[in-house]
């Protein structure tokens, strides 16, 4: 099983590239550098406004290892 730290690092690395990408079948890194988390009944969108620190704070609140599995 992948750790929460690894999940966060993978998301931040993908976000840095600015390319649209889907991770863990539920995290979408959009080409406009926003992040979308698609849960079963709710979709959460976040715009870190170019701030990696802001993105990491968001991930700490919304991305837990028990909710994800490895690609």
N, C-alpha and C positions, 0 to 999 in steps of 0.2 A: 504494500500500500504506500502511496506517495504521501509525504508529509505536507502539512499546511504551509510550511516555509517554501517547499518546492513548488507548490501550486501558486503561491503569491509570486515567486520569482519567475515562473513560466508566464504568468499573466503580464507582469511588468515588462519582461523582455519582449513579448509580442506587442505590447502597447507602444514601446519605444520605436519599433519599426514603422508604425503608422499604416501597416497593411491590414486589410480586413482578414480576420482569422477567427475560427471557432475552436475553443479549447474545452475539453472535458464535456463535450456535447451540450454545454449549457452556458458557456461564457463566450460572448461575441465581442471581439475587439473590432470596432468599426473604423472605416477609413478616415472618419473625421476625428479620430482618437477619443471617442466616447466608448464606454464599456456597458454592455447589456448582460444582465444575468437573467436567464430564463428558468424560472422555477415552474413547478407543475401548475400552479394557479395564478401566479403573478410574475410580471416582468419588471425588473428594476433597471433603470437607465441612470448612468452617472457620467458627468462631464468633469474631469479633473482639471480642466482649463490649463492643460500643459504641465501640471504639477505632479511629479512622481510622488512626492510626499503626500499629497491629497489622495492620490490613487491608493497608496499603501494604507492610509487610514480607512478608506472605504473598504478595501479588501479585508482588513482586520475585523470590521463590523459584519460583513456580509458573506465572506468566503471561509467556510470551515471544512476541514478534511472529511468529516462524516457525510457531507452532502455531495462529494465528488468522487469520481473514480478515474483512474489513469486512462489516457488516450489509447 
